Amino acid sequence: MARDEHPDEHLYTGPIDLSAIAAQADGEPEVPEISYDEQRYPARPRRLRPRDQFRAGGLRRVTTDPRTANGTNAAYVEWLVRQSMLKDADVLGRQLSGQPAMWRNPYARPDARRAIATSDVWFTAYPISLITRPGQSFLAALGDEELWSAFERIGITAIHTGPVKRAGGIQGWQETPSVDGHFDRISTQIDPAFGTEDEFRRLCDVADAHGGSVIDDIVPGHTGKGADFRLAEMGFKDYPGIYHMVEIPSEDWHLLPDVPEGVDAVNLDAATEQELADRGYIIGALQRVIFYTPGVKETNWSATAPAVGTDGISRRWVYLHYFKQGQPSINWLDPTFAGMRLVIGDALHSLGELGTSALRLDANGFLGVEKSAEGLPAWSEGHPLSHAANHIIAGMVRKVGGFTFQELNLTIEDIRDTGAVGADLSYDFVGRPGYHHALATGQTEFLRLALTQSLELGVAPVQLVHGLQNHDELTYELVHWATRHRDDRYRYRLREVPGGQLAEEIRADLTEALTGAADYNRVFTQNGIACTATSLIAATQGHTTLDAIGDADIPAIRDAHLLLCAYNAWQPGVFALSGWDLTGMLTVPSAEVADLVAAGDTRWIERGAHDLLGVAPDAERSTSGMPRGRSLYGSLPQQLDDPESFASRLAGILEVRREHGVATATQLDVPEVAHPAMLVLVHRLDEGDPEADARIQVTVLNFSSEPIEGTVHSAHLVPQADVVSAADGATIARVDDLLSFPVTLPGYGALFLQLEPTESEDEPVS
């Protein structure tokens, strides 16, 4: 039954044999009813089964109203099963099992350069914020030939669609909306709000015709509260095994908070969390509470309201959710392996059924959780199970010819260790806070410290996706420094400071620079700042209100924005940017998204609707209802007709990147600098082959608005080599015998330089 059909048309009354219905739902032959004891312990010898379980045995026949939305209504259960992700995964898995295509690709080891060769410049879309032609869906808009022609001119080779499958939840017979921008997935089906599967497949075909590819999302850490979760609440078959959820016996329900009418769960306070941990029900507090909000989310655990199962028994559960209450966490080490089956099925659907080339792994660093020693929080970050699970996911994707990238905001060591066996690429949480801090303060010291630490600890930039704005906040929680390395000491601002203090100082600098005087950027919980790239730049340039930003201010904002593009693009790895970047979007006034930010999620101010092609100039909102934000740069067709526009100059930056192959180069050095606003990156253009006869490339950037002069010095420079600018082929200096050369940069200036051996160096030595 389709979800929009009236449920009464497929329901019936009378005695119901629920075990037979459960078997029919999985396409299995009908079998005689069994006792509860036999159902729960089918493989255990009768003499070893707990005697107290016999009280739940026996036959159960229920007469129920056809509109009832609980486990006593077989039609309701069947309706849930038909749309569950686990059911789809099992069907798809059986179809692919044993096929020769499953053995044609290497899959054991991540391969960043192979992934980059597929696509190295990504456009990151956000479905609910794109303004389309009247009547055109989001997916149809992404497959528009005009859009791909513009992308081809700019140098964009892939679209990351963002989450487009059904998300949110199910309450009774009704779907409920997403609580986290469609990252609370409940189905493998495309959400009709964004288009159809046929439109998705056509998008993949159009991308391929323009030499590009399409990247989809999977969420291995959690789902929404859809059919799978509702079936889990009922205790139905393997479904409870999908989640970290614990059934609380009715005699201890008094320990749980009451669930008010109209909601389905209540977050536990710290005292209840500890009480349940002391009684052995849950593992208790975790290492941190992401999205901590008093009165909303004080712990990572919530208690459900009573749910009637297919056996007529009412159950209450306590379940884990790293993120919001509507995002129950997946259990990767349940004996049923139901969670693993669900996630792998979702991945194979995107790659095999839709035609994508790659997948983003969202929230993949939180796949293992384990009780720690008495008095300590549970082990939930950097757990070996996360590494094992990521290896399985990424290996399966490589096995069918795709690749993955992960959004893992943990320590550098966690990124290294997970990436060693798991995803081919990782989102750049190393340099991202650093380059924002450099722009906000005009000093690159912390950025250089972060980059050198990354090299020393084994995370090379070629393994990273270097991004501008995406749908999330500007992350400044600085997990690497604030957790594992909080007591380590680092040289910063002419003194030694512990990592925890360093994180606090960087966080304070960013908060003051971006939200102190500017009223249009907002702090987002304890994670970071909600802003766009252009509103971040505007704040660093002293604009206090959106209305204060006039046309005369746009060139300076654009130049700083292009500097950030050069920083991210002129180093090894993937470069990613969004529609908010391409059109120069500012934040949306809070009053226009008041209902969305009311619960504390201030990120909605940075997700304003934007029109890439200028196809609906009079539209005030996207089809999904997001209010239109203010664009500083205009549509792509307008920009590509102007050689001085953001998009046209970005095309020049990307042309240099591609011509010289810096995306697959090896970073050698992030040297000390002669001016505090200067950043120098030294690369070897070797495509990862240390034996190759490759030239040295140097990226030099100025993170201040004032012109600067300085000296580039590195042990990796070649004495007496000419220093040639990629912009015009001119020789600007020669490397001296001290392995240095001088440079001059304008405000927000960027130089892409190559070292060319002089003729005398090529002559044989007598």
Long-range contacts (C-beta under 8 A, 24 or more apart in sequence): 1-79, 1-82, 3-83, 3-175, 7-66, 7-67, 7-75, 7-76, 7-79, 7-173, 8-66, 8-67, 10-75, 10-79, 11-66, 11-67, 11-73, 11-75, 11-76, 12-66, 12-75, 13-63, 13-64, 13-65, 13-66, 14-63, 15-61, 15-62, 15-63, 16-61, 16-62, 16-63, 16-64, 16-72, 16-73, 16-74, 17-61, 17-74, 18-60, 18-62, 18-71, 18-72, 18-74, 18-77, 18-310, 18-311, 19-310, 21-74, 21-77, 21-78, 21-310, 22-77, 22-81, 22-236, 22-237, 22-310, 24-78, 25-77, 25-78, 25-81, 25-82, 25-87, 26-81, 26-87, 26-90, 26-237, 33-59, 35-59, 36-311, 56-311, 56-313, 60-311, 60-312, 62-312, 67-173, 69-172, 69-173, 70-234, 70-307, 70-308, 71-234, 71-235, 71-236, 71-307, 71-308, 71-309, 71-310, 71-311, 71-312, 72-308, 72-310, 72-312, 74-310, 76-173, 77-231, 77-234, 77-236, 77-310, 79-173, 80-170, 80-227, 80-230, 80-231, 81-227, 81-231, 83-187, 83-189, 83-226, 83-227, 84-226, 84-227, 84-228, 84-231, 84-239, 85-185, 85-186, 85-187, 85-188, 85-223, 85-226, 85-227, 85-228, 85-342, 85-345, 85-346, 86-228, 86-238, 86-239, 86-242, 86-338, 86-341, 86-342, 86-345, 88-187, 88-188, 88-345, 88-349, 89-188, 89-341, 89-342, 89-343, 89-344, 89-345, 89-346, 89-348, 90-341, 90-345, 92-345, 92-348, 92-349, 92-352, 92-353, 93-341, 93-344, 93-345, 93-348, 96-348, 96-352, 101-400, 102-399, 102-400, 103-399, 104-401, 105-398, 105-399, 105-400, 105-401, 106-398, 107-395, 107-396, 107-398, 107-399, 108-395, 109-421, 110-394, 110-419, 110-420, 110-421, 110-422, 110-423, 110-424, 110-425, 111-398, 111-403, 111-424, 112-424, 112-425, 112-462, 112-463, 112-573, 113-462, 113-664, 113-687, 113-688, 114-403, 114-424, 115-358, 115-403, 115-405, 115-424, 115-425, 115-574, 116-425, 116-462, 116-573, 116-574, 116-663, 116-664, 117-664, 118-158, 118-213, 118-357, 118-358, 118-403, 119-157, 119-158, 119-212, 119-213, 119-215, 119-357, 119-358, 119-574, 120-157, 120-574, 120-575, 120-657, 120-658, 120-663, 121-155, 121-156, 121-157, 121-158, 121-569, 121-574, 121-575, 121-576, 121-654, 121-657, 122-156, 122-157, 122-158, 122-159, 122-160, 122-215, 122-465, 122-574, 122-575, 122-576, 122-577, 123-151, 123-156, 123-158, 123-159, 123-160, 123-576, 123-577, 123-578, 123-579, 123-582, 124-160, 124-162, 124-467, 124-470, 124-471, 124-576, 124-577, 124-578, 125-159, 125-160, 125-161, 125-162, 125-578, 125-579, 126-162, 126-181, 126-470, 126-471, 126-578, 126-579, 126-607, 127-161, 127-162, 127-163, 127-164, 127-182, 127-193, 127-194, 127-624, 128-181, 128-182, 128-607, 128-622, 128-624, 128-625, 128-626, 129-579, 129-580, 129-607, 129-608, 129-609, 129-610, 129-622, 129-624, 129-626, 130-579, 130-609, 130-610, 130-612, 130-622, 131-609, 131-610, 131-611, 131-612, 131-615, 131-616, 131-619, 131-621, 131-622, 131-623, 131-628, 132-615, 132-616, 132-622, 132-623, 133-615, 133-616, 134-616, 136-615, 137-194, 137-195, 137-196, 137-199, 137-623, 138-164, 138-193, 138-194, 138-195, 138-623, 139-164, 139-190, 139-194, 139-195, 139-196, 139-199, 139-200, 139-203, 140-195, 140-199, 140-202, 140-203, 142-203, 143-199, 143-202, 143-203, 143-205, 143-206, 143-207, 144-206, 144-613, 145-206, 146-613, 146-637, 147-612, 147-613, 147-636, 148-206, 148-207, 148-209, 148-210, 148-212, 149-210, 150-612, 150-613, 150-636, 150-637, 150-640, 150-647, 151-210, 151-212, 152-210, 152-211, 152-212, 153-640, 153-651, 154-582, 154-636, 154-640, 154-647, 154-650, 154-651, 154-654, 155-650, 155-651, 155-654, 155-655, 155-657, 155-658, 156-212, 156-654, 157-211, 157-212, 157-213, 158-207, 158-212, 158-213, 158-214, 158-215, 158-357, 158-358, 159-203, 159-207, 159-212, 159-213, 159-214, 159-215, 160-215, 160-216, 160-217, 160-360, 160-576, 161-200, 161-203, 161-214, 161-215, 161-216, 161-217, 162-217, 162-471, 163-217, 163-219, 163-362, 164-190, 164-191, 164-194, 164-195, 164-200, 164-216, 165-189, 165-190, 165-191, 165-346, 166-190, 166-191, 166-226, 167-191, 167-224, 168-224, 168-225, 168-226, 168-326, 169-224, 169-225, 169-226, 169-229, 169-326, 170-225, 170-226, 170-227, 170-230, 171-264, 176-225, 178-224, 179-224, 179-324, 179-325, 179-326, 179-327, 180-323, 180-324, 180-326, 180-327, 181-471, 181-607, 183-217, 183-219, 183-327, 183-362, 183-363, 184-219, 184-222, 184-223, 184-224, 184-225, 184-324, 184-326, 184-327, 185-219, 185-223, 185-224, 185-226, 185-346, 186-223, 186-224, 186-225, 186-226, 186-227, 186-228, 186-229, 187-226, 187-227, 188-345, 188-346, 188-349, 193-623, 193-624, 197-353, 197-354, 200-354, 200-355, 201-354, 201-355, 204-354, 204-355, 204-356, 205-355, 213-356, 213-357, 213-358, 214-355, 214-356, 214-357, 215-356, 215-357, 215-358, 215-359, 215-360, 215-405, 216-350, 216-351, 216-354, 216-356, 216-358, 216-359, 216-360, 217-359, 217-360, 217-362, 218-343, 218-346, 218-347, 218-350, 218-359, 218-360, 218-361, 218-362, 218-393, 219-343, 219-346, 219-362, 219-363, 220-330, 220-332, 220-343, 220-361, 220-362, 220-363, 220-364, 220-367, 220-389, 220-390, 220-393, 221-322, 221-323, 221-329, 221-330, 221-362, 221-363, 221-364, 221-365, 221-366, 221-367, 222-321, 222-322, 222-323, 222-327, 222-328, 222-329, 222-330, 222-363, 223-327, 223-328, 223-330, 223-342, 224-326, 224-327, 225-264, 225-326, 225-328, 228-342, 229-328, 230-307, 232-317, 233-304, 233-307, 233-309, 233-315, 233-317, 234-307, 234-308, 234-309, 234-310, 234-315, 235-309, 235-310, 235-311, 235-313, 235-315, 236-309, 236-310, 238-336, 238-338, 239-338, 240-317, 241-331, 241-334, 241-335, 241-336, 241-337, 241-338, 241-339, 242-330, 242-331, 242-334, 242-338, 242-339, 242-342, 243-319, 243-320, 243-328, 243-329, 243-330, 243-331, 243-339, 244-319, 244-320, 244-328, 244-329, 244-330, 244-331, 244-369, 245-317, 245-318, 245-319, 245-320, 245-328, 245-331, 246-281, 246-282, 246-317, 246-318, 246-319, 247-315, 247-316, 247-317, 248-276, 248-281, 248-303, 248-316, 248-317, 248-318, 250-314, 250-316, 252-279, 252-281, 253-316, 255-279, 256-303, 256-316, 256-318, 257-303, 259-303, 259-304, 259-305, 263-305, 264-304, 264-305, 265-302, 265-303, 265-304, 265-305, 265-319, 265-325, 266-302, 266-303, 267-296, 267-297, 267-298, 267-299, 267-301, 267-302, 267-325, 268-298, 268-299, 268-301, 268-302, 268-303, 268-318, 269-298, 269-299, 270-298, 270-299, 273-299, 273-301, 276-301, 276-318, 281-318, 282-318, 282-320, 283-369, 283-370, 283-371, 283-378, 284-371, 284-377, 284-378, 285-377, 285-378, 286-322, 286-369, 286-377, 286-378, 286-380, 287-377, 287-378, 287-379, 287-380, 287-381, 287-483, 288-381, 290-322, 290-323, 290-527, 291-323, 291-324, 291-525, 291-527, 291-600, 292-525, 292-526, 293-525, 293-599, 293-600, 296-599, 296-600, 297-324, 297-325, 320-369, 322-363, 322-366, 322-380, 323-363, 329-366, 329-369, 330-367, 332-367, 332-368, 332-385, 332-388, 332-389, 333-368, 333-385, 340-389, 340-392, 343-393, 344-392, 344-393, 344-396, 347-393, 347-396, 347-397, 348-396, 348-400, 351-397, 351-400, 351-401, 351-402, 352-400, 356-402, 357-402, 357-403, 358-397, 358-402, 358-403, 358-404, 358-405, 359-397, 359-402, 359-403, 359-404, 359-405, 360-404, 360-405, 360-406, 360-407, 361-390, 361-393, 361-394, 361-404, 361-405, 361-406, 361-407, 361-422, 361-423, 362-407, 363-407, 364-389, 364-390, 364-393, 364-406, 364-407, 364-408, 364-418, 364-422, 364-423, 365-406, 365-408, 365-409, 365-410, 365-414, 365-418, 381-410, 381-414, 381-483, 382-410, 382-411, 382-413, 382-414, 382-417, 382-484, 386-418, 387-417, 387-418, 387-420, 387-421, 387-422, 390-418, 390-421, 390-422, 390-423, 391-421, 391-422, 393-422, 394-421, 394-422, 394-423, 394-424, 398-424, 405-465, 405-574, 409-475, 409-477, 409-479, 410-479, 410-480, 411-479, 411-480, 411-483, 411-484, 411-485, 412-453, 412-454, 412-457, 412-458, 412-459, 412-480, 413-457, 413-484, 415-459, 416-457, 416-458, 416-459, 419-459, 419-463, 425-463, 425-464, 425-465, 425-573, 425-574, 426-459, 426-463, 426-464, 426-465, 427-464, 427-465, 427-467, 428-461, 428-464, 428-465, 428-466, 428-467, 428-568, 428-573, 429-475, 429-479, 430-454, 430-459, 430-464, 430-480, 431-461, 431-464, 431-466, 432-466, 432-467, 432-474, 432-475, 433-474, 433-475, 433-476, 433-478, 433-506, 433-510, 435-564, 435-567, 435-568, 435-703, 436-474, 436-476, 436-510, 436-536, 437-506, 437-509, 437-510, 438-677, 438-679, 438-703, 439-536, 439-537, 439-540, 439-560, 439-563, 439-564, 439-703, 440-509, 440-510, 440-513, 440-514, 440-536, 440-539, 440-540, 441-509, 441-513, 442-676, 442-677, 442-703, 442-704, 442-705, 443-676, 443-677, 443-703, 444-673, 444-676, 444-677, 444-678, 444-679, 444-703, 445-492, 445-493, 445-676, 446-492, 446-502, 446-506, 447-679, 448-670, 448-672, 448-673, 448-679, 449-490, 449-491, 449-492, 451-670, 451-681, 452-670, 453-480, 455-667, 455-670, 460-572, 460-666, 460-667, 461-571, 461-572, 461-573, 461-667, 462-572, 462-573, 462-663, 462-664, 462-665, 462-666, 462-667, 462-688, 463-573, 464-573, 464-574, 465-573, 465-574, 465-576, 466-567, 466-568, 466-569, 466-571, 466-573, 466-574, 466-575, 466-576, 467-568, 467-575, 467-576, 467-577, 468-533, 468-564, 468-565, 468-568, 468-576, 468-577, 468-578, 468-581, 469-532, 469-533, 469-577, 469-578, 469-580, 469-581, 469-606, 470-576, 470-578, 471-578, 471-603, 471-606, 471-607, 472-528, 472-603, 473-524, 473-527, 473-528, 473-529, 473-530, 473-531, 473-602, 473-603, 473-606, 474-510, 474-514, 474-528, 474-529, 474-530, 474-531, 474-536, 475-527, 475-528, 476-506, 476-507, 476-510, 476-511, 476-527, 476-528, 476-529, 477-503, 477-507, 477-526, 477-527, 477-528, 478-502, 478-503, 478-506, 478-507, 481-506, 513-539, 513-540, 514-539, 514-540, 515-539, 517-542, 517-544, 518-543, 518-544, 518-545, 519-544, 519-545, 520-545, 520-546, 520-586, 520-587, 520-589, 520-605, 521-587, 521-605, 522-587, 522-590, 522-597, 522-602, 522-605, 523-602, 524-601, 524-602, 524-603, 525-600, 530-587, 530-602, 530-603, 530-604, 530-605, 530-606, 531-587, 531-605, 531-606, 532-580, 532-585, 532-586, 532-587, 532-606, 532-608, 532-629, 533-561, 533-564, 533-580, 533-581, 534-561, 534-580, 534-584, 534-585, 534-586, 534-632, 535-586, 535-587, 535-606, 537-561, 537-564, 538-586, 541-705, 546-586, 546-587, 546-589, 546-630, 549-586, 549-632, 554-584, 554-632, 554-633, 556-705, 556-748, 557-584, 557-632, 558-584, 558-632, 558-633, 558-645, 558-646, 558-649, 559-747, 559-748, 560-705, 560-748, 561-646, 562-646, 562-649, 562-650, 562-653, 562-748, 562-750, 563-701, 563-702, 563-703, 563-748, 563-749, 563-750, 565-650, 565-653, 566-653, 566-699, 566-701, 566-750, 566-752, 567-679, 567-699, 567-701, 567-750, 569-653, 569-654, 569-657, 570-653, 570-656, 570-657, 570-662, 570-681, 570-699, 570-750, 570-752, 571-662, 571-667, 571-681, 571-683, 571-699, 572-662, 572-663, 572-664, 572-665, 572-666, 572-667, 572-683, 573-663, 574-663, 575-654, 575-657, 575-663, 579-610, 579-612, 580-606, 580-607, 580-608, 580-610, 580-629, 582-612, 582-633, 582-636, 582-646, 582-647, 582-650, 583-610, 583-611, 583-612, 583-631, 583-632, 583-633, 583-634, 583-635, 583-636, 584-631, 584-632, 584-633, 584-634, 584-646, 585-610, 585-629, 585-630, 585-631, 585-632, 586-629, 586-630, 586-631, 586-632, 587-629, 588-626, 588-627, 588-629, 592-627, 593-626, 593-627, 611-635, 612-636, 613-637, 614-638, 653-750, 656-726, 656-727, 656-752, 659-726, 660-685, 660-697, 660-726, 660-752, 660-754, 661-685, 661-687, 662-697, 662-699, 662-752, 664-688, 665-697, 666-690, 668-696, 668-714, 668-716, 669-714, 669-715, 669-716, 671-712, 671-713, 671-714, 672-713, 673-710, 673-712, 674-710, 674-711, 674-713, 675-702, 675-708, 675-709, 675-710, 677-702, 677-703, 677-704, 677-706, 677-708, 678-702, 678-703, 678-708, 678-710, 678-745, 679-703, 680-712, 680-714, 682-714, 682-716, 682-717, 684-716, 685-754, 695-754, 695-755, 695-756, 696-721, 696-754, 696-755, 697-752, 697-753, 697-754, 697-755, 698-723, 698-751, 698-753, 698-754, 698-755, 699-750, 699-751, 699-752, 699-753, 700-743, 700-745, 700-750, 700-751, 700-753, 701-745, 701-749, 701-750, 701-751, 702-745, 702-746, 702-747, 702-748, 702-749, 702-750, 703-748, 704-747, 704-748, 705-747, 705-748, 706-747, 707-744, 707-745, 707-746, 707-747, 707-749, 708-744, 708-745, 708-749, 709-742, 709-743, 709-744, 709-745, 710-742, 710-743, 710-745, 711-740, 711-741, 711-742, 711-743, 712-740, 712-741, 712-742, 712-743, 713-738, 713-739, 713-740, 714-739, 714-740, 715-739, 717-741, 717-755, 718-755, 718-757, 718-761, 720-758, 720-760, 720-761, 721-755, 721-756, 721-757, 721-758, 721-761, 722-755, 722-756, 722-757, 722-758, 723-753, 723-754, 723-755, 723-756, 724-753, 724-754, 724-755, 724-756, 725-751, 725-752, 725-753, 726-752, 726-753, 726-754, 727-751, 727-752, 731-756, 734-758
